[in-house]
Amino acid sequence: MILSVWTPLLVPLVAAPAARRLADVLPPRWAAWLLTATAALLAACSTAVLCLLAGAGALRLPRWRRSATSCCPWSATR
């Protein structure tokens, strides 16, 4: 699990040198579009991974359960 969690968060570190090389090779218009799309995709993936981590952490919290009578007293059997 550790590798699957940290890999998407570390991909932007690898993408930065690749973006510099592509920016030098491509025409300015295509380079700007590619860099913008890549940044948006990396941000979305990082956000998704952080949400999954937060969800996994939230599942470990103790759950507060109430009995049916304390939740809805009007629905108790008569």
Backbone hydrogen bonds, N-H to C=O, Kabsch-Sander energy under -0.5 kcal/mol:
donor,donor_aa,acceptor,acceptor_aa,energy
5,V,1,M,-1.6
6,W,2,I,-2.4
7,T,3,L,-2.1
9,L,5,V,-0.6
10,L,6,W,-1.5
10,L,7,T,-0.6
11,V,7,T,-1.2
13,L,10,L,-1.0
14,V,10,L,-0.9
14,V,11,V,-0.8
15,A,11,V,-2.2
16,A,12,P,-1.4
18,A,14,V,-1.1
19,A,15,A,-2.3
20,R,16,A,-1.8
21,R,17,P,-1.9
22,L,18,A,-2.4
23,A,19,A,-2.3
24,D,20,R,-1.4
25,V,21,R,-1.5
26,L,22,L,-2.8
31,A,27,P,-2.7
32,A,28,P,-2.4
33,W,29,R,-2.0
34,L,30,W,-2.7
35,L,31,A,-2.7
36,T,32,A,-2.2
37,A,33,W,-2.6
38,T,34,L,-2.5
39,A,35,L,-2.3
40,A,36,T,-2.3
41,L,37,A,-2.4
42,L,38,T,-2.7
43,A,39,A,-2.3
44,A,40,A,-2.3
45,C,41,L,-2.4
46,S,42,L,-2.4
47,T,43,A,-2.3
48,A,44,A,-2.3
49,V,45,C,-2.3
50,L,46,S,-2.4
51,C,47,T,-2.3
52,L,48,A,-2.3
53,L,49,V,-2.4
54,A,50,L,-2.3
55,G,51,C,-2.5
56,A,52,L,-2.4
57,G,53,L,-2.2
58,A,54,A,-2.4
59,L,55,G,-1.7
60,R,56,A,-0.5
60,R,57,G,-0.9
61,L,58,A,-1.0
65,R,63,R,-0.7
71,C,67,S,-1.5
72,C,68,A,-2.2
75,S,72,C,-1.5
76,A,73,P,-1.1
